[in-house]
Amino acid sequence: MRGSVLAQAGKTEEALADFNKAIDLDPNYGQAFANRGLIYRKTKRLDQAMSDYERALALDPGYAPAWLGRGMVYKARNQAPLALEDLNKAISLRPDDPEAYYNRGLLYQGEKQHQFAIDDFTAANGLAPQQAEPLLARALSYLALDKAKEAAADLDEAVQSDPQNAQIWLTRGLAYERLGDKTKAAGSYGRAINLRPKDEAARTGFARVGGKAGQTYETF
């Protein structure tokens, strides 16, 4: 439990030490292997992460976070079919986990299966409405399907949840640009530039909609 708290606080090496100790004390503790696998995955040690997730699943095949974690390793390795199998299993075991739906949505999105992606992002948003990431992701799929109005609605909500996220403002600028609202587009691109001054896409978009430095634009 202390390892989980340390991991959430970003103290990955201290968390890793606690998970190692837990495994030393109980080599059959599947959750400890899954938690250590998460640390390895987040620090890009994918082979070690895979090994721990495999061990966790061998000890407890009903532990949904291990299926999710292994699926994410497969996704990082560009093994989409295997990733999808594991994410499907994770969702079947724990259908109330927004992270599983979100990551399966990203997988569908990467395969250009945007309607499936939208369905999963909608499920993730319903389970965790305070999170901006599913809204941003769903907006990107709406834009891919030329549904700029739906994308803009999602992005309006997303910037309320995470107003310091430059990617959301940039994407919102694109959505409003496609809707022909140059004022909101310029305002959104401008906010993205303020947050990420060297973002070339934001600067190009701002110029494209006639944005002028020093001028104030409405964002809502």
Z-matrix of the N, CA and C atoms (Angstrom, degrees):
N
C 1 1.460
C 2 1.520 1 110.68
N 3 1.343 2 116.69 1 -39.40
C 4 1.456 3 118.99 2 178.20
C 5 1.526 4 110.24 3 -64.24
N 6 1.318 5 116.67 4 -37.61
C 7 1.459 6 120.13 5 177.62
C 8 1.513 7 111.83 6 -60.89
N 9 1.323 8 117.50 7 -39.07
C 10 1.462 9 121.06 8 179.02
C 11 1.519 10 110.95 9 -65.28
N 12 1.335 11 116.69 10 -40.94
C 13 1.467 12 120.43 11 178.11
C 14 1.527 13 110.32 12 -64.94
N 15 1.311 14 116.40 13 -42.88
C 16 1.466 15 120.22 14 178.98
C 17 1.529 16 111.11 15 -63.57
N 18 1.330 17 116.38 16 -39.27
C 19 1.465 18 120.21 17 179.12
C 20 1.518 19 110.52 18 -63.74
N 21 1.324 20 117.11 19 -42.46
C 22 1.467 21 120.92 20 179.09
C 23 1.524 22 111.37 21 -64.90
N 24 1.340 23 116.31 22 -28.23
C 25 1.465 24 120.93 23 178.44
C 26 1.521 25 112.36 24 -83.82
N 27 1.335 26 116.64 25 0.39
C 28 1.461 27 120.37 26 179.04
C 29 1.519 28 114.62 27 83.72
N 30 1.328 29 117.56 28 8.25
C 31 1.465 30 121.24 29 -179.79
C 32 1.530 31 108.45 30 -92.50
N 33 1.326 32 114.64 31 73.72
C 34 1.461 33 119.94 32 -168.44
C 35 1.523 34 113.95 33 -65.70
N 36 1.317 35 117.43 34 -41.33
C 37 1.463 36 118.81 35 -177.00
C 38 1.527 37 111.16 36 -70.11
N 39 1.334 38 116.71 37 -36.61
C 40 1.463 39 119.53 38 176.08
C 41 1.522 40 110.41 39 -66.90
N 42 1.339 41 116.41 40 -39.71
C 43 1.458 42 120.24 41 176.39
C 44 1.519 43 110.46 42 -62.14
N 45 1.322 44 116.08 43 -42.80
C 46 1.457 45 120.90 44 179.96
C 47 1.532 46 110.58 45 -59.55
N 48 1.338 47 116.30 46 -41.67
C 49 1.464 48 120.13 47 179.22
C 50 1.528 49 110.81 48 -61.58
N 51 1.340 50 116.99 49 -40.21
C 52 1.462 51 119.85 50 179.38
C 53 1.525 52 111.49 51 -67.30
N 54 1.328 53 117.03 52 -40.70
C 55 1.462 54 119.25 53 179.02
C 56 1.529 55 110.75 54 -66.59
N 57 1.334 56 116.26 55 -37.64
C 58 1.466 57 119.46 56 175.86
C 59 1.529 58 110.54 57 -60.04
N 60 1.339 59 115.76 58 -42.64
C 61 1.461 60 120.03 59 -179.82
C 62 1.525 61 110.93 60 -65.06
N 63 1.330 62 116.30 61 -42.07
C 64 1.465 63 120.39 62 179.15
C 65 1.526 64 110.75 63 -60.34
N 66 1.331 65 116.13 64 -40.94
C 67 1.469 66 120.47 65 179.65
C 68 1.522 67 111.10 66 -69.31
N 69 1.341 68 116.66 67 -36.85
C 70 1.467 69 119.57 68 175.76
C 71 1.527 70 111.03 69 -61.12
N 72 1.327 71 115.96 70 -40.02
C 73 1.464 72 120.72 71 -178.82
C 74 1.522 73 112.13 72 -73.05
N 75 1.344 74 116.14 73 -33.34
C 76 1.470 75 120.33 74 -179.08
C 77 1.532 76 109.31 75 -144.79
N 78 1.319 77 117.43 76 91.37
C 79 1.470 78 121.50 77 -177.74
C 80 1.524 79 113.98 78 -65.33
N 81 1.333 80 117.53 79 -6.90
C 82 1.465 81 120.99 80 178.73
C 83 1.530 82 112.25 81 -107.46
N 84 1.313 83 116.72 82 19.96
C 85 1.464 84 122.32 83 -177.93
C 86 1.533 85 108.20 84 -91.00
N 87 1.332 86 115.91 85 92.59
C 88 1.461 87 120.64 86 -173.98
C 89 1.507 88 114.12 87 -60.12
N 90 1.333 89 118.03 88 -38.97
C 91 1.461 90 120.41 89 -178.17
C 92 1.521 91 111.41 90 -62.72
N 93 1.333 92 117.60 91 -34.98
C 94 1.463 93 120.46 92 178.82
C 95 1.526 94 110.83 93 -64.40
N 96 1.334 95 116.34 94 -40.13
C 97 1.462 96 119.78 95 176.77
C 98 1.538 97 110.23 96 -63.90
N 99 1.330 98 116.89 97 -42.43
C 100 1.468 99 119.78 98 179.61
C 101 1.523 100 111.47 99 -64.53
N 102 1.332 101 116.22 100 -39.99
C 103 1.466 102 119.39 101 179.16
C 104 1.523 103 111.18 102 -67.41
N 105 1.328 104 116.45 103 -39.58
C 106 1.463 105 118.66 104 176.98
C 107 1.522 106 110.41 105 -67.32
N 108 1.340 107 115.90 106 -36.08
C 109 1.463 108 119.30 107 176.22
C 110 1.513 109 111.95 108 -59.88
N 111 1.330 110 116.39 109 -37.22
C 112 1.465 111 119.94 110 178.13
C 113 1.523 112 111.11 111 -62.73
N 114 1.331 113 116.62 112 -42.24
C 115 1.466 114 120.00 113 177.40
C 116 1.525 115 110.01 114 -61.49
N 117 1.319 116 116.37 115 -46.39
C 118 1.466 117 119.55 116 179.68
C 119 1.532 118 110.92 117 -61.89
N 120 1.342 119 116.31 118 -40.04
C 121 1.475 120 118.86 119 -179.39
C 122 1.522 121 111.19 120 -65.07
N 123 1.320 122 116.70 121 -43.43
C 124 1.465 123 120.08 122 -178.22
C 125 1.521 124 112.91 123 -69.28
N 126 1.339 125 116.40 124 -21.35
C 127 1.468 126 120.22 125 177.62
C 128 1.532 127 111.58 126 -103.22
N 129 1.351 128 115.06 127 18.68
C 130 1.468 129 122.65 128 171.87
C 131 1.520 130 114.02 129 67.17
N 132 1.310 131 117.88 130 19.29
C 133 1.466 132 120.79 131 175.86
C 134 1.530 133 107.41 132 -94.86
N 135 1.322 134 114.87 133 73.87
C 136 1.460 135 120.67 134 -167.55
C 137 1.527 136 113.39 135 -68.72
N 138 1.310 137 117.30 136 -36.20
C 139 1.468 138 118.85 137 179.71
C 140 1.528 139 110.48 138 -63.51
N 141 1.335 140 116.39 139 -43.37
C 142 1.460 141 120.28 140 179.08
C 143 1.530 142 110.65 141 -67.51
N 144 1.333 143 116.05 142 -37.99
C 145 1.461 144 119.81 143 177.26
C 146 1.521 145 110.81 144 -61.96
N 147 1.319 146 116.68 145 -45.88
C 148 1.463 147 120.86 146 179.92
C 149 1.526 148 110.59 147 -59.89
N 150 1.313 149 116.38 148 -43.21
C 151 1.462 150 120.52 149 -179.83
C 152 1.529 151 110.99 150 -60.73
N 153 1.331 152 116.11 151 -42.50
C 154 1.467 153 119.13 152 -179.28
C 155 1.526 154 112.04 153 -69.87
N 156 1.313 155 116.97 154 -40.02
C 157 1.464 156 118.93 155 177.87
C 158 1.533 157 111.00 156 -65.24
N 159 1.312 158 116.60 157 -39.45
C 160 1.470 159 119.92 158 177.13
C 161 1.528 160 110.14 159 -60.67
N 162 1.322 161 116.49 160 -42.96
C 163 1.460 162 120.46 161 179.74
C 164 1.526 163 110.71 162 -66.07
N 165 1.322 164 116.83 163 -41.50
C 166 1.464 165 120.95 164 178.86
C 167 1.519 166 110.92 165 -60.70
N 168 1.317 167 116.68 166 -42.81
C 169 1.471 168 120.52 167 -178.77
C 170 1.521 169 112.05 168 -71.59
N 171 1.320 170 116.65 169 -31.66
C 172 1.463 171 119.34 170 175.91
C 173 1.530 172 110.40 171 -65.92
N 174 1.330 173 116.01 172 -36.11
C 175 1.467 174 121.23 173 -179.84
C 176 1.525 175 112.26 174 -79.09
N 177 1.334 176 116.39 175 -35.29
C 178 1.467 177 120.39 176 -176.96
C 179 1.527 178 109.83 177 -147.38
N 180 1.338 179 117.61 178 86.22
C 181 1.467 180 120.37 179 -177.46
C 182 1.521 181 113.99 180 -67.57
N 183 1.318 182 117.67 181 -5.94
C 184 1.456 183 120.38 182 178.06
C 185 1.519 184 113.40 183 -99.30
N 186 1.340 185 117.27 184 9.94
C 187 1.466 186 120.77 185 -176.74
C 188 1.534 187 109.77 186 -90.11
N 189 1.330 188 115.66 187 101.54
C 190 1.467 189 121.27 188 -172.89
C 191 1.524 190 114.33 189 -58.34
N 192 1.355 191 120.48 190 -41.67
C 193 1.474 192 119.14 191 -179.18
C 194 1.525 193 113.77 192 -58.98
N 195 1.327 194 117.13 193 -28.99
C 196 1.469 195 119.13 194 178.30
C 197 1.526 196 110.68 195 -71.17
N 198 1.342 197 117.40 196 -38.48
C 199 1.463 198 120.04 197 175.37
C 200 1.529 199 110.18 198 -63.84
N 201 1.323 200 116.20 199 -43.10
C 202 1.462 201 120.07 200 177.50
C 203 1.519 202 110.87 201 -60.68
N 204 1.329 203 116.12 202 -47.32
C 205 1.460 204 120.01 203 -178.46
C 206 1.513 205 112.79 204 -62.08
N 207 1.344 206 116.30 205 -45.06
C 208 1.468 207 118.28 206 179.08
C 209 1.523 208 110.38 207 -64.96
N 210 1.335 209 116.58 208 -37.91
C 211 1.459 210 119.41 209 176.46
C 212 1.518 211 112.12 210 -59.57
N 213 1.335 212 116.22 211 -38.38
C 214 1.459 213 119.63 212 179.36
C 215 1.536 214 111.75 213 -69.00
N 216 1.330 215 116.68 214 -33.11
C 217 1.467 216 119.47 215 174.51
C 218 1.523 217 109.92 216 -65.59
N 219 1.335 218 116.80 217 -44.91
C 220 1.466 219 119.74 218 176.83
C 221 1.535 220 110.32 219 -59.54
N 222 1.322 221 116.67 220 -40.77
C 223 1.459 222 120.48 221 179.03
C 224 1.533 223 110.94 222 -62.38
N 225 1.333 224 116.02 223 -43.22
C 226 1.471 225 120.29 224 178.62
C 227 1.522 226 111.78 225 -63.77
N 228 1.324 227 116.26 226 -26.40
C 229 1.466 228 121.46 227 178.75
C 230 1.534 229 112.16 228 -91.15
N 231 1.335 230 116.04 229 7.00
C 232 1.476 231 121.89 230 -179.57
C 233 1.523 232 112.55 231 61.43
N 234 1.326 233 115.48 232 34.27
C 235 1.464 234 121.18 233 175.94
C 236 1.531 235 107.59 234 -105.97
N 237 1.333 236 114.57 235 72.22
C 238 1.463 237 121.04 236 -170.86
C 239 1.533 238 114.14 237 -59.06
N 240 1.341 239 120.13 238 -45.43
C 241 1.472 240 118.67 239 -178.84
C 242 1.525 241 113.10 240 -59.93
N 243 1.345 242 116.93 241 -41.57
C 244 1.464 243 120.13 242 178.90
C 245 1.526 244 110.58 243 -68.78
N 246 1.330 245 116.41 244 -38.58
C 247 1.457 246 119.97 245 177.33
C 248 1.514 247 111.35 246 -61.33
N 249 1.326 248 116.62 247 -42.87
C 250 1.456 249 120.87 248 -179.54
C 251 1.530 250 111.17 249 -63.41
N 252 1.325 251 117.06 250 -41.17
C 253 1.462 252 120.24 251 178.07
C 254 1.528 253 111.20 252 -58.28
N 255 1.330 254 115.45 253 -45.65
C 256 1.464 255 118.90 254 -177.66
C 257 1.528 256 111.91 255 -69.78
N 258 1.323 257 117.45 256 -38.73
C 259 1.462 258 119.71 257 179.04
C 260 1.526 259 110.92 258 -68.12
N 261 1.320 260 116.75 259 -36.82
C 262 1.469 261 119.66 260 174.49
C 263 1.532 262 110.67 261 -60.41
N 264 1.323 263 115.63 262 -42.44
C 265 1.472 264 120.17 263 179.43
C 266 1.526 265 110.25 264 -64.55
N 267 1.341 266 116.60 265 -43.42
C 268 1.464 267 120.17 266 179.81
C 269 1.524 268 110.89 267 -59.36
N 270 1.327 269 116.46 268 -42.19
C 271 1.467 270 120.71 269 -179.05
C 272 1.517 271 111.25 270 -69.72
N 273 1.316 272 117.02 271 -36.67
C 274 1.477 273 119.62 272 179.12
C 275 1.524 274 110.85 273 -65.60
N 276 1.333 275 116.31 274 -33.25
C 277 1.461 276 120.57 275 -180.00
C 278 1.521 277 112.10 276 -81.04
N 279 1.336 278 115.38 277 -33.09
C 280 1.470 279 119.13 278 -177.63
C 281 1.526 280 109.23 279 -140.24
N 282 1.326 281 116.68 280 81.64
C 283 1.466 282 120.37 281 -175.45
C 284 1.525 283 114.74 282 -73.76
N 285 1.338 284 117.54 283 3.47
C 286 1.457 285 120.42 284 178.51
C 287 1.531 286 112.03 285 -107.76
N 288 1.330 287 117.50 286 16.96
C 289 1.468 288 121.39 287 -177.58
C 290 1.528 289 110.23 288 -97.56
N 291 1.335 290 118.76 289 106.54
C 292 1.469 291 120.02 290 -178.01
C 293 1.528 292 113.12 291 -64.24
N 294 1.339 293 117.09 292 -29.90
C 295 1.467 294 119.90 293 -178.64
C 296 1.528 295 111.41 294 -63.71
N 297 1.326 296 116.39 295 -37.94
C 298 1.466 297 119.92 296 -179.64
C 299 1.524 298 110.58 297 -66.25
N 300 1.332 299 117.02 298 -44.57
C 301 1.468 300 119.69 299 177.90
C 302 1.532 301 110.76 300 -63.78
N 303 1.323 302 116.65 301 -43.13
C 304 1.466 303 120.68 302 -178.96
C 305 1.527 304 110.93 303 -59.78
N 306 1.320 305 115.90 304 -46.88
C 307 1.464 306 118.82 305 -177.59
C 308 1.520 307 112.33 306 -71.88
N 309 1.340 308 117.49 307 -32.92
C 310 1.461 309 117.85 308 174.24
C 311 1.526 310 109.68 309 -67.54
N 312 1.341 311 116.76 310 -36.68
C 313 1.462 312 120.44 311 175.61
C 314 1.516 313 111.87 312 -59.97
N 315 1.332 314 116.57 313 -42.29
C 316 1.464 315 119.92 314 177.68
C 317 1.523 316 111.05 315 -62.28
N 318 1.326 317 115.37 316 -36.92
C 319 1.466 318 119.70 317 178.44
C 320 1.521 319 110.25 318 -64.78
N 321 1.335 320 117.16 319 -47.07
C 322 1.461 321 120.69 320 176.55
C 323 1.530 322 110.75 321 -60.85
N 324 1.315 323 116.64 322 -41.26
C 325 1.458 324 120.62 323 -179.51
C 326 1.529 325 111.08 324 -61.27
N 327 1.338 326 115.54 325 -41.40
C 328 1.458 327 119.94 326 178.20
C 329 1.519 328 113.13 327 -64.26
N 330 1.337 329 115.24 328 -24.89
C 331 1.464 330 120.88 329 177.58
C 332 1.526 331 111.96 330 -94.13
N 333 1.347 332 115.93 331 6.98
C 334 1.474 333 123.31 332 179.93
C 335 1.531 334 113.12 333 63.74
N 336 1.306 335 116.30 334 24.34
C 337 1.467 336 120.96 335 174.14
C 338 1.539 337 107.16 336 -94.91
N 339 1.330 338 114.28 337 73.18
C 340 1.465 339 119.26 338 -165.81
C 341 1.519 340 114.08 339 -70.37
N 342 1.318 341 118.93 340 -31.75
C 343 1.459 342 117.97 341 179.49
C 344 1.529 343 110.85 342 -68.97
N 345 1.328 344 117.20 343 -39.99
C 346 1.461 345 119.89 344 174.52
C 347 1.526 346 110.04 345 -61.69
N 348 1.337 347 115.99 346 -41.88
C 349 1.465 348 120.77 347 178.65
C 350 1.521 349 110.81 348 -60.22
N 351 1.330 350 116.68 349 -45.74
C 352 1.470 351 120.93 350 -179.73
C 353 1.527 352 110.48 351 -60.12
N 354 1.321 353 116.95 352 -41.92
C 355 1.461 354 120.22 353 179.01
C 356 1.533 355 111.09 354 -60.31
N 357 1.330 356 116.39 355 -42.60
C 358 1.465 357 119.07 356 -179.68
C 359 1.524 358 111.97 357 -70.92
N 360 1.330 359 117.33 358 -39.24
C 361 1.467 360 119.06 359 177.99
C 362 1.528 361 110.37 360 -65.66
N 363 1.326 362 116.59 361 -33.81
C 364 1.465 363 120.71 362 176.35
C 365 1.525 364 110.15 363 -64.26
N 366 1.322 365 116.59 364 -42.58
C 367 1.468 366 120.24 365 177.64
C 368 1.521 367 110.75 366 -63.41
N 369 1.338 368 116.54 367 -43.39
C 370 1.466 369 120.25 368 179.23
C 371 1.519 370 111.08 369 -62.69
N 372 1.332 371 116.26 370 -41.62
C 373 1.462 372 120.58 371 179.24
C 374 1.522 373 111.55 372 -64.75
N 375 1.322 374 116.83 373 -38.41
C 376 1.456 375 120.06 374 178.62
C 377 1.519 376 112.50 375 -64.92
N 378 1.341 377 116.20 376 -33.82
C 379 1.461 378 120.81 377 -179.29
C 380 1.522 379 112.83 378 -83.96
N 381 1.343 380 116.80 379 -25.95
C 382 1.469 381 120.98 380 -179.36
C 383 1.529 382 108.94 381 -140.04
N 384 1.336 383 117.31 382 70.78
C 385 1.470 384 120.50 383 -174.03
C 386 1.524 385 114.16 384 -65.84
N 387 1.330 386 117.04 385 -14.18
C 388 1.467 387 119.62 386 179.95
C 389 1.522 388 112.64 387 -83.22
N 390 1.325 389 117.59 388 -8.35
C 391 1.459 390 121.63 389 -177.00
C 392 1.525 391 111.04 390 -89.77
N 393 1.330 392 116.43 391 132.25
C 394 1.461 393 120.91 392 -178.83
C 395 1.522 394 112.96 393 -81.59
N 396 1.335 395 117.75 394 -27.16
C 397 1.463 396 120.47 395 -172.06
C 398 1.529 397 114.09 396 -59.24
N 399 1.344 398 119.63 397 -45.56
C 400 1.474 399 117.86 398 178.23
C 401 1.522 400 113.14 399 -62.95
N 402 1.329 401 116.92 400 -32.98
C 403 1.467 402 119.96 401 178.05
C 404 1.520 403 111.09 402 -67.66
N 405 1.328 404 116.79 403 -43.79
C 406 1.464 405 120.31 404 176.99
C 407 1.523 406 110.57 405 -61.65
N 408 1.314 407 116.07 406 -45.89
C 409 1.466 408 120.13 407 -178.75
C 410 1.526 409 111.03 408 -62.93
N 411 1.341 410 116.31 409 -43.05
C 412 1.465 411 118.92 410 179.43
C 413 1.523 412 110.68 411 -64.41
N 414 1.338 413 116.38 412 -38.01
C 415 1.466 414 119.92 413 177.64
C 416 1.528 415 111.34 414 -61.11
N 417 1.313 416 117.17 415 -39.58
C 418 1.468 417 120.49 416 179.33
C 419 1.533 418 110.64 417 -63.74
N 420 1.330 419 116.96 418 -38.80
C 421 1.464 420 119.13 419 177.17
C 422 1.526 421 111.06 420 -70.29
N 423 1.338 422 117.27 421 -37.44
C 424 1.464 423 119.33 422 175.27
C 425 1.527 424 110.49 423 -60.86
N 426 1.328 425 117.16 424 -42.08
C 427 1.468 426 120.28 425 178.66
C 428 1.527 427 110.81 426 -63.56
N 429 1.323 428 116.42 427 -37.72
C 430 1.469 429 119.86 428 178.07
C 431 1.518 430 111.47 429 -64.16
N 432 1.344 431 116.19 430 -25.78
C 433 1.472 432 121.24 431 178.52
C 434 1.529 433 111.86 432 -97.83
N 435 1.338 434 116.28 433 12.61
C 436 1.476 435 122.44 434 179.72
C 437 1.530 436 112.24 435 61.07
N 438 1.316 437 116.34 436 36.13
C 439 1.465 438 121.74 437 176.35
C 440 1.526 439 108.47 438 -110.58
N 441 1.336 440 114.78 439 70.93
C 442 1.460 441 120.12 440 -174.07
C 443 1.523 442 112.55 441 -66.99
N 444 1.332 443 117.39 442 -33.46
C 445 1.460 444 120.14 443 -179.26
C 446 1.531 445 110.74 444 -63.57
N 447 1.332 446 116.68 445 -45.02
C 448 1.458 447 120.83 446 178.91
C 449 1.529 448 110.41 447 -65.82
N 450 1.339 449 115.85 448 -38.91
C 451 1.465 450 119.93 449 178.39
C 452 1.516 451 110.71 450 -62.13
N 453 1.324 452 117.00 451 -45.35
C 454 1.464 453 120.89 452 -179.07
C 455 1.520 454 111.18 453 -60.89
N 456 1.328 455 117.37 454 -40.34
C 457 1.463 456 120.87 455 178.92
C 458 1.526 457 110.98 456 -61.47
N 459 1.342 458 116.49 457 -42.91
C 460 1.462 459 119.80 458 177.95
C 461 1.526 460 111.20 459 -64.43
N 462 1.310 461 116.59 460 -40.72
C 463 1.457 462 120.54 461 -176.80
C 464 1.525 463 111.95 462 -72.44
N 465 1.331 464 116.99 463 -31.61
C 466 1.467 465 120.19 464 173.15
C 467 1.526 466 109.82 465 -58.12
N 468 1.323 467 115.44 466 -42.81
C 469 1.462 468 120.46 467 -179.78
C 470 1.528 469 111.12 468 -72.37
N 471 1.326 470 116.25 469 -39.59
C 472 1.461 471 120.69 470 -177.11
C 473 1.524 472 112.20 471 -63.38
N 474 1.347 473 117.32 472 -40.42
C 475 1.473 474 118.53 473 -178.68
C 476 1.524 475 111.53 474 -70.08
N 477 1.324 476 116.71 475 -22.62
C 478 1.456 477 118.62 476 174.36
C 479 1.530 478 110.74 477 -70.17
N 480 1.339 479 115.81 478 -36.28
C 481 1.463 480 120.68 479 179.74
C 482 1.513 481 112.36 480 -76.37
N 483 1.320 482 117.32 481 -34.87
C 484 1.470 483 121.35 482 -175.51
C 485 1.535 484 109.99 483 -140.97
N 486 1.337 485 117.60 484 74.58
C 487 1.468 486 120.48 485 -174.57
C 488 1.526 487 114.78 486 -69.95
N 489 1.319 488 117.81 487 -8.48
C 490 1.468 489 120.56 488 179.61
C 491 1.533 490 112.27 489 -99.49
N 492 1.306 491 116.29 490 11.60
C 493 1.466 492 120.79 491 -177.97
C 494 1.525 493 109.38 492 -93.70
N 495 1.324 494 116.24 493 106.50
C 496 1.465 495 120.92 494 -176.43
C 497 1.527 496 112.05 495 -64.12
N 498 1.328 497 116.99 496 -33.93
C 499 1.467 498 119.55 497 -177.87
C 500 1.524 499 111.31 498 -65.47
N 501 1.323 500 115.91 499 -35.70
C 502 1.462 501 118.85 500 178.29
C 503 1.527 502 110.10 501 -65.68
N 504 1.335 503 117.10 502 -45.19
C 505 1.465 504 120.06 503 179.21
C 506 1.530 505 111.24 504 -62.99
N 507 1.323 506 116.87 505 -40.93
C 508 1.462 507 120.79 506 178.75
C 509 1.532 508 110.69 507 -61.20
N 510 1.326 509 116.37 508 -47.56
C 511 1.462 510 120.38 509 -179.41
C 512 1.524 511 110.78 510 -65.67
N 513 1.332 512 116.26 511 -36.87
C 514 1.465 513 120.43 512 177.66
C 515 1.532 514 110.39 513 -63.61
N 516 1.329 515 115.71 514 -38.68
C 517 1.462 516 119.00 515 176.16
C 518 1.513 517 111.60 516 -59.16
N 519 1.315 518 116.31 517 -42.73
C 520 1.462 519 120.64 518 179.16
C 521 1.526 520 111.13 519 -64.61
N 522 1.341 521 116.69 520 -41.88
C 523 1.467 522 119.93 521 -179.84
C 524 1.522 523 111.05 522 -61.56
N 525 1.332 524 116.59 523 -47.10
C 526 1.470 525 119.21 524 -179.39
C 527 1.523 526 112.03 525 -71.23
N 528 1.315 527 116.81 526 -29.28
C 529 1.464 528 119.21 527 174.29
C 530 1.529 529 109.56 528 -62.78
N 531 1.309 530 116.56 529 -43.47
C 532 1.468 531 119.72 530 179.52
C 533 1.533 532 111.49 531 -66.45
N 534 1.336 533 116.28 532 -28.17
C 535 1.464 534 120.06 533 177.76
C 536 1.527 535 112.20 534 -81.37
N 537 1.330 536 116.35 535 -6.08
C 538 1.460 537 120.30 536 178.73
C 539 1.519 538 114.35 537 84.80
N 540 1.336 539 117.66 538 8.39
C 541 1.462 540 121.93 539 178.46
C 542 1.531 541 108.73 540 -93.60
N 543 1.319 542 115.71 541 87.19
C 544 1.462 543 120.08 542 -173.92
C 545 1.522 544 112.63 543 -69.43
N 546 1.330 545 117.18 544 -28.25
C 547 1.463 546 119.36 545 179.52
C 548 1.527 547 111.35 546 -65.92
N 549 1.336 548 116.12 547 -51.35
C 550 1.465 549 118.98 548 178.30
C 551 1.525 550 111.36 549 -65.89
N 552 1.328 551 115.65 550 -34.53
C 553 1.469 552 119.07 551 177.95
C 554 1.523 553 110.10 552 -63.52
N 555 1.335 554 116.49 553 -47.38
C 556 1.463 555 120.04 554 179.89
C 557 1.518 556 110.90 555 -63.00
N 558 1.346 557 116.54 556 -41.78
C 559 1.458 558 119.73 557 178.18
C 560 1.513 559 112.36 558 -61.46
N 561 1.323 560 116.49 559 -40.36
C 562 1.470 561 120.72 560 -179.86
C 563 1.519 562 111.20 561 -70.17
N 564 1.323 563 116.56 562 -45.19
C 565 1.468 564 119.08 563 176.78
C 566 1.527 565 110.22 564 -61.07
N 567 1.333 566 116.04 565 -38.80
C 568 1.463 567 119.66 566 179.57
C 569 1.517 568 112.49 567 -62.89
N 570 1.341 569 116.39 568 -40.47
C 571 1.460 570 119.22 569 177.42
C 572 1.524 571 110.84 570 -65.11
N 573 1.333 572 116.49 571 -37.90
C 574 1.470 573 119.65 572 177.54
C 575 1.523 574 110.63 573 -62.87
N 576 1.324 575 116.17 574 -40.53
C 577 1.472 576 120.21 575 179.09
C 578 1.519 577 110.76 576 -65.27
N 579 1.332 578 117.16 577 -41.29
C 580 1.463 579 120.04 578 178.44
C 581 1.523 580 111.83 579 -59.99
N 582 1.317 581 115.45 580 -37.09
C 583 1.460 582 120.30 581 -178.94
C 584 1.521 583 112.48 582 -81.53
N 585 1.334 584 116.33 583 -31.16
C 586 1.466 585 121.35 584 -176.97
C 587 1.519 586 108.05 585 -139.00
N 588 1.343 587 117.30 586 78.24
C 589 1.469 588 122.03 587 -170.04
C 590 1.528 589 115.44 588 -56.04
N 591 1.317 590 118.07 589 -27.22
C 592 1.466 591 119.98 590 -176.33
C 593 1.531 592 112.59 591 -95.96
N 594 1.318 593 117.15 592 10.36
C 595 1.464 594 120.75 593 -178.34
C 596 1.529 595 109.67 594 -72.42
N 597 1.319 596 116.46 595 108.18
C 598 1.459 597 121.06 596 -174.94
C 599 1.526 598 111.61 597 -68.31
N 600 1.332 599 117.11 598 -36.15
C 601 1.459 600 119.85 599 179.83
C 602 1.527 601 111.16 600 -63.84
N 603 1.327 602 116.28 601 -39.86
C 604 1.465 603 120.18 602 178.66
C 605 1.522 604 110.80 603 -67.48
N 606 1.315 605 116.91 604 -42.00
C 607 1.472 606 120.52 605 179.77
C 608 1.525 607 111.02 606 -65.16
N 609 1.318 608 116.41 607 -42.89
C 610 1.463 609 120.78 608 178.84
C 611 1.527 610 110.87 609 -63.62
N 612 1.348 611 115.91 610 -43.68
C 613 1.460 612 119.75 611 178.64
C 614 1.517 613 111.83 612 -63.46
N 615 1.315 614 116.74 613 -41.81
C 616 1.469 615 121.77 614 179.26
C 617 1.526 616 110.56 615 -59.41
N 618 1.325 617 116.58 616 -44.82
C 619 1.463 618 120.55 617 178.26
C 620 1.519 619 111.55 618 -67.72
N 621 1.314 620 116.37 619 -37.12
C 622 1.463 621 121.34 620 -176.91
C 623 1.535 622 112.17 621 -63.03
N 624 1.337 623 116.53 622 -33.31
C 625 1.469 624 119.25 623 -179.75
C 626 1.532 625 111.78 624 -95.79
N 627 1.338 626 116.30 625 13.17
C 628 1.462 627 120.22 626 175.32
C 629 1.503 628 114.82 627 82.85
N 630 1.321 629 117.38 628 20.68
C 631 1.458 630 120.64 629 179.47
C 632 1.510 631 112.39 630 -66.37
N 633 1.321 632 115.94 631 142.42
C 634 1.465 633 121.60 632 179.97
C 635 1.517 634 109.27 633 -124.47
N 636 1.322 635 115.54 634 131.69
C 637 1.463 636 121.16 635 -179.08
C 638 1.528 637 109.92 636 -59.86
N 639 1.331 638 115.60 637 139.05
C 640 1.451 639 120.96 638 178.19
C 641 1.508 640 114.79 639 88.64
N 642 1.337 641 117.09 640 -12.30
C 643 1.458 642 120.66 641 179.72
C 644 1.520 643 110.48 642 -91.82
N 645 1.329 644 116.21 643 143.96
C 646 1.450 645 121.55 644 -179.56
C 647 1.523 646 110.37 645 -92.93
N 648 1.333 647 115.78 646 134.45
C 649 1.467 648 120.83 647 -179.44
C 650 1.521 649 109.42 648 -124.71
N 651 1.308 650 115.52 649 143.10
C 652 1.462 651 120.48 650 175.33
C 653 1.530 652 109.41 651 -71.87
N 654 1.326 653 114.92 652 140.49
C 655 1.467 654 118.93 653 176.22
C 656 1.519 655 111.38 654 -105.84
N 657 1.339 656 116.67 655 -17.91
C 658 1.481 657 120.41 656 177.77
C 659 1.515 658 109.17 657 -133.27
